[in-house]
Amino acid sequence: MKAGALRDMTIEELIQKEKDLYAELFNLRFQLATNQLENPMRLPLTKKDLARVKTIIAEKRQSSERAE
């Protein structure tokens, strides 16, 4: 997912996206452990998406604190 698309989302939507990515990461790790993972590249891509979401959440929170 592109960072520009994430920046257009609200904080609530980003938090939901973060929860979804954590669930997906859990499922991918479970599939990896049971040798059922079809595309191993989804694991690092999901981690990077999660990091992007967390970074943008932090940026938005920091900018909202400055505005107050």
N, C-alpha and C positions, 0 to 999 in steps of 0.2 A: 504494500500500500504506500502511496506517495505521501510525503509530509504535507504537501499543499492541501490535499484532500482532508487530512486530519485536522489541519489548522482551521478549516471551515466549520468543524463540528463544535458543539458546546461541550462544557466540562462533563455534564451528565452523560452525554453520548460517548465521550472518550472513556469515562469510567466503565461504562457498559462494554465498550470495545475491549478494554483491558481485561475484564472478567472473561469475555469470550476467548481472548487469546490465551489466557491462563488455562482455560478448559481445553482448548485445542492442543496446547503444549503438553498437557497431561496425557491426553489421548495419544499423541504422537510418541511420547516416551513409553507409554504402555505398549503400543504397537511395536516399537523398536525392541523392547524387552522380550516380547513374545514372537519375534521374527515375522511379524505380519505387515511391517511398514513397506509400502510399495515404492514410495518416492522419498528417499532419505534427505533430499535437499529441502524438504518442507520444514524440517526441524530447525536449521539455522535461520531460514527465512522468517519463521514464526517468532523466533527469539529477537530478530532485528525489528520486526513490526512491533513487538511488545516494547522494546526499548524506545522506539520512535513515539509510541503512544505515551509512555511514561514521561519522556522528555517534554512533549508538548503540554501534558497536564501540568508539569512543574512550571513551564514557561507561562501558561495562562494563569496559574495561581499567583505567581510572582508579579505578573503585570496587574492583576486585580488588587493585590495588596498595595502596590504603588499608587494606584488610582484612588485608594481610600484615604 
